[in-house]
């Protein structure tokens, strides 16, 4: 006989819990099952009552239409107006019955009721026609309408649809009855299974309770450790840390606040944070500012701001505060809290003032003498002081080149400082890209020849208009071209290409240099950024050109980037937004007599090219959407229309059909990329993009306009 094993404390505790909860849990489970069964019975009763009511309403609705039919026929045959009693009450009674039928109906039933209402409207309309004919003395017409059988067919359709709905209601009730019986059997099985499985469930529940208790204890210990760690981080932070309530009162502070402002914790806790500010603000202003602060995100604190702090001895110093809203339980009750990090930036401000003084010194004390020195050396090299010996010329040439290098460095430093401080002025005006690139080509021709590099410029066949500062954009492009020339091997070609990229004018500068080192790419647009390779440093430069170029591009709402060039080299690109209304607008007196052509296309490049091709032959109104096309048609007399079938989410084919129906004499040309289209028959001409040139489009359109004018004459 085997010895019995002792019951462990855990097992004993589980058995006690099982014995304590077994009966209540069993009763609770049975209770829930019975409640569900009662709910199902109640739902069945409600459904049955609703079905009976629906079928009753349907029967009344059918009887109503039969009464109307009988009343109208009696009136038609006898002319006795007393027959029209049911007809007069038909519409309000019918509307009330339909309103009751729609209550609680699903989408399918609503669709059936809509069909039934349409048939009812048709039936009542026929009855109304009969009554009107009899009243007007057209009895024969009324009897002929009855004899046509139209009302009978409508009545048969009403009767059929009502029978269909009635059958569905009966089927739904039958299905509910079957499912109710199955549900009761399921309840019986569930109760049995519940009683059998309750012991296992309670055992598992007991184990889970024990495990949960242990986990809660471990979690509490973890929370305590994290709280201690956060307190240590809060107290040991170098920056001053404040915990504020919704009114801005200080709830907690770290020791750095005492070191920074000279107050003890007892002197600050409970007081408003305004005591730390040199500028006096009201309590309302402080709370309004706090209300604008958000939670911290990927970009850091909810809000940053500089302010002048005030120490306990009255001395002021410059600080920066980073403050964020802290999500907490109190915030749900309308009382947000805030954490503020305060940093002493007086040393940084002092350094900025020193930098500004240095820039001022460079601007006033170095620019003028260096300009004089560079000019004098240039005159000497040019022979203004007489012929020079070769050795002397070489030394003066070195001095002149380095003087120019210093001048470029000073100009770049001053430019980047102006951009960062927001003091650089931009003369933004409407301008074209082509003249800008031609000026750059002329200005850099000698520099390219000096480095034995060929410089080419490729322009698009249509004008590109942008809003920009010509001088600053020329500085930007010159920086990129100069950089490309310096890093291109002798005998290679630097290509400057103007294209259109989405809604931007893109200027690309392509070289065949050694490319950009991988370790240098992250800081290529930084200030004084230069590759570390010795061959790069040998090219010279300040390391500010790309940084200045990027800032100029951003001030034009554009951007600058680069990519490796296939076959070796680098492609730098600058994107500047195209000016609005890019299409050519004919405005000369001689062109006012030109025909007006509407061009609808969702591609900006196509609009620009087509408008350019029609110059001198027609005035083109270029639009990118159907609403704009309708507006253009309303504003002026259009002589022809050119339509693209593919307009994104809009359908150019439908608009073409609409235009043909409303203006059948208007010459209509489809200029599209679709080879196979069903709209060809209603257009005067179909031209496929890439197969037909823009010149073909112009010739076809002008020919159609001339033919229509000749026919009209």
Beta strands, then each sheet from edge to edge (+ up, - down):
strand 1: 240-244
strand 2: 250-253
strand 3: 303-310
strand 4: 316-326
strand 5: 337-344
strand 6: 429-432
strand 7: 454-458
strand 8: 465-468
strand 9: 493-501
strand 10: 504-510
strand 11: 559-564
strand 12: 570-577
strand 13: 596-600
strand 14: 619-623
strand 15: 640-643
strand 16: 646-647
strand 17: 650-651
strand 18: 667-672
strand 19: 685-688
sheet 1: 2+ 1- 5+ 4- 3+
sheet 2: 6+ 8-
sheet 3: 7+ 9+ 10- 12+ 11-
sheet 4: 14+ 13+ 15+ 18+ 19+
sheet 5: 16+ 17-
end
